[in-house]
Amino acid sequence: MKKHIITIFAAGLLLTGCEEFLTVIPETSLSSATFFKTENDFQQAVNAAYVPLRAITNDRSYLLGEQHSDNTYYARNILFGATEQQEDLADFADPVSNGISSNVHVLNQYRLDYVIIARANQVLDLIDDVEMPQASKDNLKGQALFLRAYAYFELARYFGSVPLHLIPVPNREESALPLSPEAEIYAQIVKDAEAAIPLLLPKSTQQPGRATSGSARMLLANVYMVLKDWAKAEKLLKEIVSSNQYSLISSYANVFSENVANKNNAESIFEVQYLEGAAGLNGSFIYNFMPRPISPTELKPITGTSNTQPLDGEGNNIPTPDIIAAYEPGDLRKDASIGTVFLAGSFRADKNYPYIKKFAKTHSLHGNHGTNFPIYRYSETLLFLAEALNEQGKTGEAIPYINQVRTRAGLGATPAAGQADLREAIFKERRVELAFENKRWFDITRTGRINEIIIPYGKRIVANPLAYYYPPVNGAIPRSNVFTNLSKYYGLPAAESDLSPFF
């Protein structure tokens, strides 16, 4: 009987060790020479390669991919201490010197992606030499290739040029590599994803939560969308559609994982797995997304926990007035995605704050939930396919795909007709369909619209901070350096620069 992947993530912790630039192979009794002998050993190693995804989606992606856009902002709490580093990301004010950033959130994202890469490299370096059933070997190898490709895709979109590690690091002295050109990173991502597709199982036969052939196709299609290779993206996306492995769930409100139920459902192509409880496999991201200070009485209707506790500090990932206004009248996704909570302890005259509702599922334990986080959903396949077709001048063929998404949202067919109009319609549709799924910044950068979107957004915050959750208190205004760093890429982490002579 299949067991959910989350129940065996814990075994992957056997391989955790130093999580600096790369995980260095231990020189004690547990090493590649003594551990990687059986199919079960490689199963545990692949499980370990999934593990950093939980920390990435729980603590990092929303700061770098969503709050670092016009979709969400922070709710300033003047009674709380400095929150400068996360504010720097939201305010496009992260200080970068000679391409280097000291932001701890940037550092942790970078390191976690390289932990995935290091663990995948260990599997890929040794698995071909170990006897096991070929089907099992292919599946494990395919997952490792997918995970390495996904981690490098994150790094390429966040940083551009990064070191390209493809083999295990034998010691600290050999852990530093020069930066590889961005094109070389993308070439490797394509190579890994292409190799993963035929090795992986389809969703219908894969263990729930693991990467599938559909996951790898979607990742590769995403890469081609960034590279503007529309024809290759179209081919992959049509393969996902014709596979009959995925479908839109009829109600948008029911798309997202519950605490226990509805995980890896018909619309899910790949999602990060969480499990409520004391095993360390839980998430807490819905708490990270709450405006603050919030009392137990105010929080309990949202979380449903029996031991609800107050949350103090500064709220993050709060939906902006901009995203709230982006929904068309009658769009069912608005109420499914955004809720409102009254915070009696707020300094603001309007104590009603929006919060991200689509992930806020009830659970048992305060600060501890099992709600999964989506990485790729089938609706994004349809929107990507519409975009890829439209960019090739196949506007008539593209329209039915965006309309499938709109129909589920309770909206009529898109009024867009020509290529330029449909391009804008798809861009807007992606914003509301994929809101708070850490897609917005990447959509802005891949379409070259940073100055067009972020500069006016910053001016709106500076002109009217009260509308963006600043309290009416002396000194509670945007800092003088807000919206001064509009770079497409984050600076490389200072702590890693200290360890490497190459950057």
C-alpha positions in Angstrom: 0.0 0.0 0.0 1.3 3.4 -0.8 2.2 5.7 2.1 2.1 9.4 1.8 5.5 10.9 1.2 5.3 13.1 4.2 5.4 10.1 6.6 8.9 9.2 5.3 10.4 12.6 5.1 11.7 12.1 8.6 13.9 9.3 7.5 15.6 11.8 5.2 16.9 13.7 8.2 19.5 11.0 8.5 21.4 12.8 5.8 21.2 16.3 7.3 24.4 17.8 8.3 26.2 21.0 7.8 23.9 23.3 5.9 26.4 25.8 4.8 27.1 26.5 1.1 26.7 22.8 0.4 26.1 19.8 2.6 29.6 18.4 3.0 29.9 14.6 3.1 30.5 13.5 6.7 33.9 12.0 7.4 32.5 9.8 10.2 30.9 6.4 10.1 28.0 7.5 7.9 29.4 8.3 4.5 28.6 7.7 0.8 31.0 4.7 1.1 29.0 3.0 3.8 25.4 4.3 3.3 24.5 4.1 -0.3 24.2 0.4 -0.8 20.5 -0.5 -1.2 17.3 0.8 -2.8 16.1 1.9 0.6 19.2 3.9 1.2 18.5 5.9 -2.0 14.9 6.2 -1.1 15.9 7.9 2.1 18.4 10.1 0.3 15.7 11.3 -2.2 13.3 11.9 0.7 16.0 14.1 2.2 16.2 16.2 -1.0 12.6 17.1 -0.7 12.9 18.3 2.9 14.3 21.9 2.3 11.2 22.6 0.2 9.2 22.9 3.5 11.5 25.6 4.9 11.5 27.4 1.6 7.8 27.6 1.2 7.1 28.1 4.9 9.6 30.9 5.6 11.2 32.3 2.4 9.3 32.2 -0.9 6.6 34.6 0.2 9.1 37.2 1.2 11.1 37.0 -2.0 8.3 36.2 -4.5 5.1 37.7 -3.3 5.8 40.4 -0.7 8.5 41.6 -3.1 5.8 42.6 -5.5 2.6 44.7 -5.6 0.5 41.8 -4.2 1.3 41.9 -0.5 2.9 44.2 2.0 3.6 44.3 5.7 1.4 45.7 8.4 3.6 48.0 10.4 3.6 47.5 14.1 5.4 50.3 15.9 5.5 48.5 19.2 7.6 45.7 17.6 11.4 45.8 17.3 13.3 46.1 14.0 12.0 44.0 11.1 14.3 45.8 8.7 15.4 42.8 6.6 11.9 41.7 5.6 10.8 45.3 5.2 13.8 45.8 2.9 12.4 43.1 0.6 8.9 44.5 0.6 10.2 48.1 0.1 12.7 47.2 -2.7 15.3 48.7 -0.4 17.7 45.8 0.2 21.2 47.4 0.3 23.5 45.7 -2.2 27.2 46.5 -2.6 29.2 45.0 -5.5 26.4 42.5 -6.1 26.4 41.3 -2.5 23.5 41.4 0.0 23.6 40.8 3.7 19.8 40.0 3.9 19.3 36.8 5.9 16.2 35.8 4.0 18.2 35.9 0.7 21.0 33.9 2.4 18.6 31.2 3.7 16.9 30.8 0.3 20.2 30.4 -1.4 21.5 27.9 1.1 18.3 25.8 1.1 18.3 25.5 -2.7 21.9 24.3 -2.5 21.0 21.8 0.2 18.5 20.3 -2.3 21.2 20.3 -5.0 23.8 18.7 -2.8 21.5 15.9 -1.8 20.3 15.3 -5.4 24.0 15.3 -6.6 24.8 12.6 -4.0 22.0 10.4 -5.4 22.8 11.0 -9.0 26.5 10.4 -8.5 26.0 6.9 -7.1 22.7 5.4 -8.1 23.7 3.9 -11.4 26.3 1.7 -9.7 23.9 0.1 -7.3 21.8 -2.9 -8.2 18.0 -2.4 -7.7 14.9 -2.9 -9.9 15.3 -0.7 -12.9 11.8 0.9 -12.5 12.7 1.9 -8.9 16.1 3.3 -10.0 14.5 5.3 -12.8 11.9 6.8 -10.5 14.4 7.8 -7.9 16.8 9.2 -10.4 14.0 11.1 -12.1 13.0 12.7 -8.7 16.6 13.7 -8.0 16.9 15.3 -11.5 13.6 17.1 -11.0 14.6 18.5 -7.6 18.0 19.6 -8.8 16.4 21.3 -11.8 13.8 23.0 -9.6 16.4 24.3 -7.1 18.6 25.7 -9.9 15.5 27.3 -11.5 14.8 29.1 -8.2 18.5 30.2 -8.0 18.5 31.4 -11.7 15.4 33.5 -11.2 16.5 34.9 -7.9 20.2 35.5 -8.7 20.9 35.0 -12.4 24.5 33.6 -12.3 25.4 31.2 -9.5 27.9 28.4 -9.0 27.0 25.2 -10.9 27.6 22.1 -8.8 26.8 18.8 -10.5 28.9 16.4 -8.4 29.2 15.9 -4.7 31.7 18.1 -2.8 34.3 15.9 -1.2 35.7 18.6 1.2 35.4 22.2 2.1 38.4 23.2 0.0 36.6 22.1 -3.2 33.2 23.6 -2.2 33.7 27.0 -4.0 33.2 27.3 -7.7 33.1 30.4 -10.0 29.8 31.8 -11.0 28.4 30.1 -14.1 26.7 32.3 -16.7 22.9 32.4 -16.4 22.6 30.8 -19.9 24.7 27.9 -18.6 22.5 27.5 -15.6 19.3 27.4 -17.7 20.9 24.9 -20.1 21.5 22.5 -17.2 18.0 23.0 -15.9 16.6 22.0 -19.3 18.9 19.0 -19.5 17.9 17.8 -16.0 14.2 18.3 -16.6 14.3 16.6 -20.0 16.1 13.7 -18.5 13.6 13.4 -15.6 10.4 13.3 -17.8 10.8 9.7 -19.2 12.1 8.4 -15.8 9.3 9.6 -13.7 5.9 8.0 -13.2 2.6 9.7 -14.1 0.5 11.1 -11.3 -1.9 8.2 -11.4 0.8 5.7 -10.4 3.3 7.8 -8.5 3.4 7.9 -4.7 1.4 11.0 -3.6 3.5 14.0 -3.1 6.4 12.9 -5.2 7.5 14.5 -8.5 5.8 13.0 -11.5 6.4 13.2 -15.3 3.7 15.9 -15.3 5.7 17.9 -12.6 8.8 17.7 -14.8 6.9 18.7 -17.9 5.4 21.7 -16.1 8.8 22.8 -14.7 10.4 22.6 -18.1 7.5 24.5 -19.7 7.9 27.1 -17.0 11.6 27.4 -18.0 10.7 27.8 -21.6 8.2 30.5 -20.8 11.0 32.4 -19.0 13.2 31.8 -22.0 10.4 32.8 -24.4 10.7 29.6 -26.3 6.9 29.5 -26.9 6.8 26.5 -29.3 8.6 24.2 -26.9 6.5 25.4 -24.0 3.3 24.8 -26.0 4.3 21.2 -26.8 4.9 20.3 -23.2 1.8 22.1 -21.9 -0.4 20.3 -24.5 1.1 17.0 -23.3 0.0 17.8 -19.8 -3.5 18.6 -21.0 -3.8 15.5 -23.1 -2.4 13.2 -20.4 -5.8 13.3 -18.6 -3.9 13.2 -15.3 -5.2 16.7 -14.2 -8.4 18.7 -14.2 -9.8 21.9 -12.7 -11.7 21.4 -9.5 -15.2 22.9 -9.9 -15.0 25.3 -7.0 -11.9 27.5 -6.6 -12.4 27.6 -2.9 -11.9 23.8 -2.8 -8.7 23.8 -4.7 -6.3 24.2 -1.8 -5.2 21.6 0.6 -7.0 21.2 3.9 -5.1 20.3 7.1 -5.5 16.6 6.4 -7.8 16.1 3.4 -7.7 17.3 -0.2 -4.0 17.0 -0.7 -2.4 16.3 -4.1 -5.9 16.6 -5.6 -6.9 16.5 -9.3 -5.7 20.1 -9.9 -2.3 19.6 -8.2 0.7 19.1 -10.3 3.2 19.5 -7.5 2.9 20.7 -4.0 5.0 20.8 -0.9 3.9 18.3 1.8 3.2 19.2 5.4 1.9 17.1 8.3 0.5 18.6 11.5 2.0 17.2 14.7 5.2 16.9 16.7 7.4 15.1 14.1 8.7 18.4 12.7 6.9 18.0 9.4 4.3 20.7 10.0 3.9 24.1 8.5 3.1 27.5 10.1 2.9 29.7 7.1 -0.7 30.7 7.6 0.4 32.3 10.9 3.3 34.0 9.1 0.7 35.6 6.8 -1.5 37.0 9.6 -1.7 40.8 10.4 -0.7 41.6 13.9 -1.2 42.1 16.8 -4.0 39.6 16.8 -5.7 38.2 19.9 -6.8 34.6 20.4 -10.5 35.7 20.1 -9.7 37.3 16.7 -7.5 34.4 15.5 -9.6 31.4 16.6 -12.4 31.7 13.9 -9.6 31.6 11.3 -7.5 28.7 12.6 -10.1 26.8 14.7 -7.4 25.6 17.2 -8.3 24.6 20.8 -5.2 26.3 22.2 -5.2 29.6 20.2 -2.5 32.0 21.3 -2.0 35.7 20.5 0.3 36.8 17.7 2.4 39.9 18.2 5.1 41.5 16.1 4.7 42.8 12.6 2.3 41.2 10.1 3.6 40.1 6.7 2.2 39.1 3.4 -0.9 41.2 3.8 -2.9 41.6 0.6 -2.4 45.1 -0.8 -5.3 47.4 -2.0 -3.8 46.8 -5.4 -4.5 43.1 -5.5 -7.9 43.5 -3.9 -8.8 45.9 -6.7 -7.5 43.6 -9.3 -10.5 41.2 -9.1 -13.3 41.8 -11.5 -16.8 42.2 -10.1 -18.3 38.7 -9.5 -14.9 37.0 -9.4 -15.5 34.1 -7.0 -11.7 33.9 -6.3 -11.7 37.1 -4.4 -13.7 35.9 -1.4 -12.0 32.5 -1.6 -8.6 34.1 -1.5 -8.9 37.1 0.8 -10.6 37.4 4.1 -10.9 40.3 6.6 -10.2 40.3 10.3 -10.8 43.0 12.9 -7.7 43.8 15.1 -8.8 45.6 18.2 -5.2 46.2 19.2 -4.3 48.0 16.0 -3.3 51.7 16.1 -5.1 52.3 12.8 -8.5 53.9 12.8 -9.6 51.2 10.3 -8.8 48.1 12.3 -10.1 45.8 9.6 -7.2 44.0 7.9 -7.2 41.7 4.9 -5.5 38.4 5.2 -4.7 35.5 2.9 -7.7 33.2 3.3 -7.1 30.6 0.6 -4.5 28.7 2.7 -6.1 29.4 6.1 -7.6 26.0 6.9 -8.7 25.0 10.3 -6.5 22.6 12.3 -5.9 21.4 15.8 -2.6 22.9 17.1 -1.6 26.5 17.4 1.3 27.4 15.1 1.3 23.9 13.6 -0.7 22.8 10.6 -0.6 20.2 7.8 -1.8 22.4 4.9 0.2 21.7 1.8 1.6 24.6 -0.4 1.0 24.6 -4.1 3.9 24.9 -6.5 2.2 24.1 -9.8 -1.5 23.8 -10.5 -3.4 22.7 -13.6 -5.0 26.2 -14.0 -1.4 27.5 -14.5 -0.9 25.0 -17.2 -4.0 26.4 -19.0 -2.8 30.0 -18.6 0.7 29.2 -19.7 -0.7 27.4 -22.7 -2.9 30.4 -23.6 0.1 32.7 -23.3 2.4 30.4 -25.3 -0.1 30.2 -28.1 -0.9 33.9 -28.1 2.8 34.8 -28.3 3.0 32.7 -31.5 0.1 34.6 -33.0 -2.4 31.8 -32.3 -4.7 34.1 -30.4 -7.9 32.3 -31.4 -6.6 29.0 -30.3 -5.4 30.5 -27.0 -8.7 32.1 -25.9 -10.5 28.8 -24.9 -7.7 28.0 -22.4 -8.0 31.3 -20.5 -11.8 31.0 -20.6 -11.7 27.6 -18.8 -10.0 29.4 -15.9 -12.5 32.3 -16.0 -15.5 30.1 -16.2 -14.5 28.3 -13.0 -14.1 31.8 -11.4 -17.7 32.7 -12.3 -16.7 35.1 -15.0 -17.7 35.4 -18.6 -15.4 34.8 -21.6 -12.5 37.2 -21.9 -13.4 40.3 -24.0 -9.8 40.4 -25.3 -9.5 39.8 -29.0 -6.2 40.8 -30.5 -2.8 39.6 -29.5 -1.8 42.6 -27.4 -5.2 42.7 -25.6 -5.0 39.0 -24.8 -1.4 39.3 -23.6 -2.6 41.8 -21.0 -5.7 39.7 -20.1 -3.5 36.7 -19.4 -1.1 38.7 -17.3 -4.0 40.0 -15.2 -5.7 36.6 -15.1 -2.5 35.0 -13.7 -2.4 37.6 -11.0 -5.8 36.8 -9.5 -5.8 33.1 -10.2 -2.3 32.5 -8.7 -2.5 35.2 -6.0 -0.3 34.5 -3.0 1.3 31.4 -4.6 4.6 33.3 -5.1 4.3 33.8 -8.8 3.8 37.6 -9.1 7.5 38.8 -8.9 8.5 36.2 -11.4 5.7 37.2 -13.8 6.8 40.9 -13.5 10.4 40.1 -14.2 10.0 37.6 -17.0 7.7 40.1 -18.8 10.1 43.0 -18.3 7.6 45.1 -16.3 9.5 46.1 -13.2 9.6 49.8 -13.8 6.1 49.9 -15.3 4.5 48.2 -12.2 6.8 48.7 -9.2 7.7 52.4 -9.6 4.0 53.5 -9.5 3.2 51.0 -6.7 6.0 52.5 -4.6 4.7 56.0 -5.3 1.3 55.0 -4.1 2.7 53.7 -0.8 4.7 56.9 -0.2 1.8 59.1 -1.1 -0.7 57.3 1.0 0.9 55.1 3.7 -2.4 54.8 5.7 -3.8 52.8 2.8 -0.9 50.4 3.1 -1.3 49.5 6.7 0.9 52.2 8.3 -0.6 53.5 11.6 -1.4 57.2 12.0 1.5 57.7 14.4 4.4 60.1 14.3 7.4 58.5 12.6 5.3 55.6 11.1 6.0 56.5 7.5 7.9 54.8 4.6 11.7 55.1 5.0 13.7 57.4 2.8 15.3 54.5 0.8 12.1 52.7 -0.2 11.9 51.6 -3.8 15.5 52.4 -4.6 16.6 48.9 -5.6 14.6 47.7 -8.6 17.1 45.1 -9.7 15.7 42.0 -11.4 18.0 39.9 -9.2 18.9 39.8 -5.5 22.4 40.3 -4.5 24.4 37.1 -3.8 24.6 36.4 0.0 27.4 38.1 1.9 27.9 35.1 4.1 28.6 32.9 1.1 30.8 35.6 -0.4 33.0 35.3 2.7 33.5 31.6 1.9 34.2 31.9 -1.8 37.0 33.7 -3.6 34.8 33.9 -6.7 32.2 36.5 -5.7 
